[in-house]
Amino acid sequence: MVFFLVFYGILTYSLVAAAQNSVALAAQDGARKILQWQAGSSSLATRASAGRDTALRRAEWISAISASPVAVAVCSSGGALSSSAGGACSGLPLAAGQIEVTVSYAYGAHPLIPSVPLLQTALMPASSVLSARAMVHLGDSLDEGV
């Protein structure tokens, strides 16, 4: 029994660390994708969608294992440009030309491995959320009005 508890604890924290790392990488890669120029009249909207899609792909394994979506939002100083699965902006002020990508996953509500009664609340409370935020600055010529 002790071996099982130790093994379960190690497995739980390993998956939490891997999921947090993936969430952070997803936010960073989504922000990097926004830096890439996109052709078209609504370049900012296209960039935001590309950043959101990249972030979702990076965190895809989490959704596949848990059957619960990862929330992604791409935001500017004017609010959300693109989001999925209820993703929300961080609420922190952004300067003109700044874009943020927020990625979050409600790990406590949707753990990656089955929970063991009493242990789950001790290891990861139901309110636990893994989240990451990355920002890029596109410059003063940002076409936010488009």
ROBABA-432517 format. One record per residue: residue in three letters; x, y, z of N, C-alpha, C, O in turn. Coordinates in steps of 0.2 Angstrom, whole numbers, padded with zeros to 4 digits, always signed. Layout:
% residues N
ALAXYZXYZXYZXYZ;...
% end
This chain:
% residues 146
MET+0004-0006+0000+0000+0000+0000+0004+0006+0000+0003+0011-0004;VAL+0010+0006+0004+0014+0012+0004+0017+0013-0003+0018+0019-0005;PHE+0019+0008-0006+0022+0008-0012+0018+0012-0017+0020+0016-0021;PHE+0011+0009-0017+0006+0012-0022+0005+0020-0020+0005+0024-0025;LEU+0005+0022-0014+0004+0029-0013+0010+0033-0015+0009+0038-0018;VAL+0016+0030-0014+0022+0034-0016+0022+0034-0024+0024+0040-0027;PHE+0021+0029-0027+0021+0029-0034+0015+0033-0037+0016+0037-0042;TYR+0009+0033-0034+0004+0038-0036+0006+0045-0036+0004+0049-0040;GLY+0009+0047-0030+0011+0054-0029+0016+0056-0034+0016+0061-0037;ILE+0021+0051-0035+0026+0053-0040+0023+0054-0047+0025+0059-0051;LEU+0019+0049-0049+0015+0050-0056+0011+0056-0056+0011+0059-0061;THR+0007+0058-0051+0003+0064-0051+0007+0070-0052+0006+0074-0056;TYR+0013+0071-0048+0017+0077-0049+0021+0077-0055+0022+0082-0058;SER+0023+0071-0058+0026+0071-0064+0021+0073-0070+0023+0077-0074;LEU+0015+0071-0070+0010+0073-0075+0008+0081-0074+0007+0084-0079;VAL+0008+0083-0068+0007+0090-0067+0012+0094-0070+0011+0099-0073;ALA+0019+0092-0068+0025+0096-0071+0025+0096-0078+0026+0101-0082;ALA+0023+0090-0081+0023+0089-0089+0018+0094-0092+0019+0097-0097;ALA+0012+0094-0089+0006+0098-0091+0008+0105-0090+0006+0109-0095;GLN+0011+0107-0085+0012+0114-0084+0018+0116-0089+0017+0122-0092;ASN+0022+0112-0090+0027+0114-0095+0024+0114-0102+0026+0119-0106;SER+0020+0110-0104+0016+0110-0110+0012+0117-0111+0012+0120-0116;VAL+0009+0119-0106+0005+0125-0106+0009+0131-0107+0007+0135-0111;ALA+0015+0131-0103+0019+0137-0104+0022+0137-0111+0023+0142-0114;LEU+0024+0131-0114+0027+0131-0121+0021+0133-0126+0023+0136-0131;ALA+0015+0131-0125+0010+0132-0129+0009+0140-0129+0008+0143-0135;ALA+0009+0143-0124+0008+0151-0124+0014+0154-0127+0013+0159-0131;GLN+0020+0151-0126+0026+0154-0129+0026+0153-0137+0027+0158-0141;ASP+0024+0147-0139+0024+0146-0146+0018+0150-0150+0019+0152-0155;GLY+0013+0150-0146+0007+0154-0149+0009+0162-0150+0008+0165-0155;ALA+0013+0164-0145+0015+0171-0146+0020+0172-0151+0020+0177-0155;ARG+0025+0167-0152+0030+0167-0157+0026+0167-0164+0028+0170-0169;LYS+0021+0163-0165+0017+0163-0171+0014+0169-0173+0014+0171-0179;ILE+0012+0173-0168+0009+0180-0169+0014+0184-0172+0012+0189-0176;LEU+0020+0183-0171+0025+0188-0173+0026+0187-0181+0029+0191-0184;GLN+0024+0181-0184+0025+0180-0191+0020+0184-0195+0014+0184-0193;TRP+0022+0187-0200+0018+0191-0204+0013+0187-0208+0015+0181-0210;GLN+0007+0189-0208+0002+0185-0212-0001+0190-0217-0003+0195-0216;ALA-0002+0187-0223-0005+0191-0229-0012+0192-0228-0016+0188-0225;GLY-0015+0197-0230-0022+0198-0230-0024+0205-0227-0020+0208-0224;SER-0030+0207-0228-0032+0213-0226-0033+0214-0218-0033+0219-0215;SER-0035+0208-0215-0035+0208-0208-0030+0204-0205-0031+0199-0202;SER-0024+0207-0206-0018+0203-0203-0018+0201-0196-0016+0196-0194;LEU-0020+0206-0192-0020+0205-0185-0025+0199-0183-0023+0195-0179;ALA-0031+0199-0186-0035+0193-0185-0033+0187-0187-0033+0182-0184;THR-0029+0187-0193-0026+0181-0195-0020+0178-0190-0019+0172-0189;ARG-0016+0183-0188-0011+0182-0183-0014+0179-0177-0011+0174-0174;ALA-0019+0182-0174-0022+0179-0168-0025+0172-0169-0024+0168-0164;SER-0028+0171-0174-0030+0164-0176-0025+0159-0176-0025+0153-0174;ALA-0019+0161-0180-0013+0157-0180-0010+0155-0174-0008+0150-0172;GLY-0010+0161-0169-0007+0160-0163-0011+0155-0158-0008+0151-0155;ARG-0018+0156-0159-0022+0152-0155-0022+0144-0157-0021+0140-0153;ASP-0022+0143-0164-0021+0137-0166-0014+0133-0164-0014+0127-0163;THR-0009+0137-0165-0002+0134-0163-0002+0132-0155+0000+0127-0154;ALA-0005+0137-0151-0005+0135-0144-0010+0129-0143-0008+0125-0139;LEU-0015+0128-0146-0019+0122-0145-0016+0116-0148-0016+0111-0144;ARG-0012+0116-0153-0008+0110-0155-0003+0108-0150-0002+0102-0149;ARG+0000+0113-0147+0006+0112-0142+0003+0108-0136+0006+0104-0133;ALA-0003+0110-0134-0006+0107-0128-0011+0101-0130-0015+0099-0126;GLU-0011+0099-0136-0016+0094-0138-0016+0088-0134-0021+0085-0133;TRP-0010+0085-0132-0010+0079-0128-0014+0079-0122-0016+0074-0120;ILE-0014+0085-0119-0018+0086-0113-0025+0085-0114-0028+0081-0110;SER-0028+0088-0119-0035+0087-0121-0036+0080-0123-0042+0077-0121;ALA-0031+0077-0126-0032+0070-0128-0033+0065-0122-0037+0060-0122;ILE-0029+0066-0117-0029+0061-0112-0035+0063-0107-0038+0058-0105;SER-0036+0069-0106-0041+0071-0101-0048+0072-0104-0053+0072-0100;ALA-0049+0072-0110-0055+0073-0114-0058+0080-0112-0065+0081-0112;SER-0054+0085-0109-0057+0091-0107-0052+0096-0111-0046+0096-0111;PRO-0055+0102-0114-0051+0106-0118-0047+0111-0114-0048+0112-0108;VAL-0041+0113-0117-0037+0118-0115-0039+0124-0117-0041+0125-0123;ALA-0040+0129-0113-0043+0136-0114-0037+0140-0117-0032+0141-0113;VAL-0038+0144-0122-0033+0148-0125-0036+0155-0127-0042+0155-0130;ALA-0033+0160-0126-0035+0167-0128-0030+0171-0130-0024+0171-0128;VAL-0031+0174-0136-0026+0179-0139-0029+0186-0138-0035+0187-0140;CYS-0026+0191-0134-0029+0197-0132-0024+0203-0134-0018+0202-0134;SER-0027+0209-0135-0024+0215-0136-0026+0220-0131-0030+0218-0127;SER-0024+0226-0132-0026+0231-0127-0034+0232-0127-0037+0235-0123;GLY-0037+0230-0133-0044+0231-0134-0048+0225-0132-0054+0226-0133;GLY-0045+0220-0130-0049+0214-0128-0047+0208-0132-0042+0208-0135;ALA-0051+0203-0131-0050+0196-0135-0050+0197-0142-0055+0200-0145;LEU-0045+0194-0145-0045+0194-0153-0047+0187-0155-0050+0187-0160;SER-0045+0182-0151-0047+0175-0153-0047+0171-0147-0042+0172-0143;SER-0051+0166-0146-0051+0162-0140-0054+0155-0142-0058+0155-0147;SER-0053+0151-0137-0056+0144-0138-0057+0141-0131-0054+0142-0127;ALA-0062+0137-0131-0064+0133-0125-0065+0138-0119-0063+0136-0113;GLY-0068+0144-0120-0069+0149-0114-0062+0152-0112-0062+0155-0106;GLY-0057+0152-0116-0051+0156-0114-0053+0163-0113-0057+0166-0116;ALA-0049+0166-0108-0050+0173-0106-0044+0177-0105-0039+0174-0104;CYS-0044+0183-0107-0038+0187-0106-0036+0188-0099-0040+0186-0094;SER-0030+0189-0097-0027+0189-0090-0030+0195-0086-0030+0195-0080;GLY-0032+0200-0090-0035+0206-0086-0029+0211-0085-0031+0217-0082;LEU-0023+0210-0086-0018+0214-0085-0017+0219-0090-0019+0218-0096;PRO-0016+0225-0089-0015+0231-0094-0010+0229-0099-0005+0227-0098;LEU-0012+0230-0106-0007+0229-0111-0006+0236-0115-0011+0240-0115;ALA+0000+0238-0117+0001+0244-0120-0001+0243-0128-0002+0237-0130;ALA-0002+0248-0131-0003+0248-0138+0002+0244-0142+0008+0245-0141;GLY+0000+0239-0146+0004+0235-0150+0006+0229-0146+0010+0225-0149;GLN+0004+0228-0140+0006+0222-0136+0000+0217-0137-0006+0218-0137;ILE+0002+0210-0138-0003+0205-0139-0001+0200-0134+0005+0198-0133;GLU-0005+0197-0130-0004+0192-0125-0008+0185-0127-0013+0185-0130;VAL-0005+0180-0126-0008+0173-0127-0008+0170-0120-0003+0169-0116;THR-0014+0168-0118-0015+0165-0111-0017+0158-0113-0022+0157-0117;VAL-0015+0153-0109-0017+0146-0110-0018+0143-0103-0014+0144-0098;SER-0023+0140-0102-0025+0137-0095-0028+0131-0096-0032+0129-0101;TYR-0028+0127-0091-0031+0120-0090-0033+0119-0083-0029+0119-0079;ALA-0039+0117-0082-0042+0116-0075-0040+0109-0073-0044+0104-0074;TYR-0034+0108-0071-0031+0101-0069-0035+0098-0063-0036+0092-0063;GLY-0036+0102-0058-0040+0100-0052-0047+0097-0054-0049+0092-0051;ALA-0050+0100-0059-0057+0098-0061-0056+0092-0066-0061+0088-0066;HIS-0051+0091-0069-0050+0086-0074-0043+0083-0074-0039+0085-0078;PRO-0041+0079-0069-0035+0077-0068-0033+0072-0074-0037+0069-0077;LEU-0026+0071-0075-0024+0067-0081-0024+0060-0079-0024+0055-0083;ILE-0024+0058-0073-0025+0051-0070-0031+0051-0066-0032+0056-0062;PRO-0034+0045-0065-0039+0044-0061-0038+0046-0053-0032+0045-0051;SER-0042+0049-0050-0041+0051-0043-0042+0046-0038-0047+0042-0039;VAL-0038+0046-0033-0039+0042-0027-0043+0046-0022-0040+0051-0020;PRO-0048+0044-0019-0052+0047-0014-0047+0049-0008-0043+0045-0006;LEU-0048+0055-0006-0044+0058+0000-0037+0061-0003-0035+0066-0001;LEU-0034+0057-0007-0027+0059-0010-0028+0065-0015-0024+0069-0015;GLN-0033+0065-0019-0034+0070-0024-0034+0077-0021-0031+0081-0024;THR-0038+0078-0016-0039+0084-0013-0032+0086-0009-0031+0092-0009;ALA-0028+0082-0007-0022+0083-0004-0017+0085-0009-0013+0090-0008;LEU-0017+0082-0015-0012+0083-0020-0014+0089-0024-0009+0093-0026;MET-0020+0089-0027-0022+0094-0032-0029+0096-0030-0034+0092-0032;PRO-0030+0101-0027-0037+0103-0025-0041+0104-0032-0038+0105-0037;ALA-0048+0104-0031-0052+0104-0037-0051+0111-0041-0053+0112-0047;SER-0049+0116-0037-0049+0123-0040-0042+0124-0043-0041+0130-0045;SER-0038+0119-0043-0031+0120-0046-0031+0121-0054-0034+0117-0057;VAL-0028+0126-0056-0028+0128-0063-0021+0129-0065-0017+0133-0062;LEU-0019+0125-0071-0012+0126-0074-0013+0132-0079-0017+0132-0083;SER-0009+0137-0078-0009+0143-0083-0003+0146-0085+0002+0145-0081;ALA-0002+0149-0091+0004+0152-0093+0001+0158-0097-0004+0158-0100;ARG+0006+0163-0098+0004+0169-0102+0011+0171-0105+0016+0171-0102;ALA+0010+0173-0111+0016+0175-0115+0014+0182-0119+0008+0182-0121;MET+0018+0187-0119+0017+0193-0123+0022+0194-0128+0028+0192-0128;VAL+0020+0197-0133+0024+0200-0139+0022+0207-0140+0016+0209-0139;HIS+0027+0211-0143+0025+0218-0145+0026+0218-0152+0032+0217-0155;LEU+0021+0220-0156+0021+0220-0163+0023+0227-0166+0024+0228-0172;GLY+0023+0232-0161+0025+0239-0164+0019+0243-0164+0014+0242-0163;ASP+0021+0250-0166+0016+0255-0166+0011+0254-0172+0006+0258-0173;SER+0013+0250-0177+0009+0250-0183+0004+0244-0183+0001+0242-0188;LEU+0002+0242-0177-0003+0237-0176-0010+0239-0179-0012+0244-0177;ASP-0013+0235-0183-0019+0237-0186-0025+0234-0181-0028+0229-0184;GLU-0026+0236-0175-0031+0234-0171-0038+0236-0173-0042+0232-0171;GLY-0038+0241-0177-0045+0242-0179-0048+0238-0185-0054+0238-0186;VAL-0044+0234-0187-0046+0229-0193-0049+0223-0190-0051+0219-0194;
% end
